[in-house]
Amino acid sequence: MSKSVFANRIIDWYDRNKRDLPWRHTRDPYKIWLSEIILQQTRVAQGLPYYLAFVKQYPSVKKLAAAPQDEVLRLWQGLGYYARARNLHACAKKVVADFHGKFPGSYKELLALPGVGSYTAAAIASIAFNEPVAVVDGNVFRVLARVFGITENIASVKGKKSFFEKANELIHSGTPGIFNQAVMEFGALQCTPVTPACTHCTLARICVAKTQNLQTQLPVKQTRSSVRVRYLYYIVIRKGNSLFLRLRKSGDIWNGLYDFYLLEESSLVTAQQLFKKYSLKNTIVRVSKEYKHILSHQKLVVRFIEANRSMIGQKQVKAAGLQLYSKKQVEQLPKPVLILRYLQDEGYLE
C-alpha cells in the first residue's frame, strides 16, 4: 500500500467522522499544548471540562505563568497525576521567561520544555506549526500495527523507534496536523482496542489484521513475565476429507499425541512472514481465529493456517513425520485438547 493511499483514506474518514472538540478549532499552540497535557492518561469526556475551565481562567500562557501554583493545582483537582499540573505551570513560566510568551515553533525546541515529551511536542509542532513530524500514542500504535501487520513489541525501545519511523514515513507532508489527528481519532473511534469496527472500515481490504484475524493480537505489548509465552503456527493441510498429522515425540509438551505441521516463533508474526522465512508457497486458504491455551509456566498463542498441499514439499512432509489420516482415523487419534477444539470449531469433528 502506498503512503498516499493510507493518508488519503485516513484523512477522508476523519473529515466525515471526527468529534467536534474545541482544540480542533484553533492553531494556537498554547491551547493545543493545554489540551494535550490534560488528555494524557485521561479520557476526552473527563478532560474536556478541565480544558474549558483552564482556558477561561488562563486565556493565555502568560496568565497561566503568573498564577500561583496552588491555584493551578486546585483547578486541576480531580484529574489526578498532579505532576502534570506542576509541569504545566513550570512550562508556562519557561515559555514566558525564555521565549517571550510564545511557544517555540519546532519539534526539537518543544522537547526541551518541562513535561513535554515526543508525543506532545509532535502534536504541537504538526498542528500549530505544520511541521511534518508524527504523533505516536496508543491509538497510533494500534492502527499501524493492525493495518500493516507490524509485530514488534511496542513496550520495547526498538519497537517504539520502529513505529515512530513508520508513522513519519506515512505522514502527509501537506497537512501533518490533520493527518496526526486523523490517525489518533481513527484509533479512538474506529480501530478500538477490544471491538474494532472492522465491518465498516475504510481500510478493511488493505488491513493485515482484518484479513488474517489478528485484531486481538496486535499491537504486541510484552513485559517481563515468569510465564513463557510460545507462538505456535499450525499448517493444516487437507486432502479431500483427510488430514496430514504427525506424532509428537519426547522433549516437549504433548508427547505421544498428534498435531499438525508446526512452525514456532519467538513472537507474533504474520502468515506472509512465515512463508518468506521458511520458503513456503503462498497457498493460504484461511487463517483461524486466535486460540490460547494455558499450561504450567507456559502460555500458548496459536493460529491455524489452512493451506493447500502444495505449500510444503515432499521432503518437508517426510522430515516432519506427517502422514495422511482419514476422518475416522483422526477421530481415533490421541490429540491435544487445543487440536480437538480447533477441529470441533471447524465442524470436522463433533
HELIX and SHEET records of a PDB file:
HELIX    1   1 LYS A    3  ASN A   17  1                                  15    
HELIX    2   2 PRO A   22  HIS A   25  5                                   4    
HELIX    3   3 PRO A   29  ILE A   38  1                                  10    
HELIX    4   4 VAL A   44  GLN A   57  1                                  14    
HELIX    5   5 VAL A   61  ALA A   66  1                                   6    
HELIX    6   6 GLN A   69  TRP A   76  1                                   8    
HELIX    7   7 ALA A   83  PHE A   99  1                                  17    
HELIX    8   8 TYR A  107  LEU A  110  1                                   4    
HELIX    9   9 SER A  118  PHE A  129  1                                  12    
HELIX   10  10 GLY A  138  PHE A  148  1                                  11    
HELIX   11  11 VAL A  157  LEU A  170  1                                  14    
HELIX   12  12 PRO A  176  LEU A  189  1                                  14    
HELIX   13  13 ALA A  204  ILE A  206  5                                   3    
HELIX   14  14 VAL A  208  THR A  211  1                                   4    
HELIX   15  15 ALA A  271  LYS A  277  1                                   7    
HELIX   16  16 ARG A  309  MET A  311  5                                   3    
HELIX   17  17 GLN A  314  ALA A  319  1                                   6    
HELIX   18  18 LYS A  327  GLN A  332  1                                   6    
HELIX   19  19 VAL A  337  ASP A  345  1                                   9    
SHEET    1   A 4 TYR A 258  ASP A 259  0                                        
SHEET    2   A 4 SER A 242  LEU A 247 -1                                        
SHEET    3   A 4 ARG A 228  LYS A 239 -1                                        
SHEET    4   A 4 TYR A 261  GLU A 265 -1                                        
SHEET    1   B 5 TYR A 258  ASP A 259  0                                        
SHEET    2   B 5 SER A 242  LEU A 247 -1                                        
SHEET    3   B 5 ARG A 228  LYS A 239 -1                                        
SHEET    4   B 5 GLN A 298  ALA A 307  1                                        
SHEET    5   B 5 ILE A 284  VAL A 287 -1                                        
SHEET    1   C 5 TYR A 258  ASP A 259  0                                        
SHEET    2   C 5 SER A 242  LEU A 247 -1                                        
SHEET    3   C 5 ARG A 228  LYS A 239 -1                                        
SHEET    4   C 5 GLN A 298  ALA A 307  1                                        
SHEET    5   C 5 TYR A 291  LEU A 295 -1                                        
SHEET    1   D 3 TYR A 258  ASP A 259  0                                        
SHEET    2   D 3 SER A 242  LEU A 247 -1                                        
SHEET    3   D 3 LEU A 322  TYR A 325 -1                                        
END                                                                             
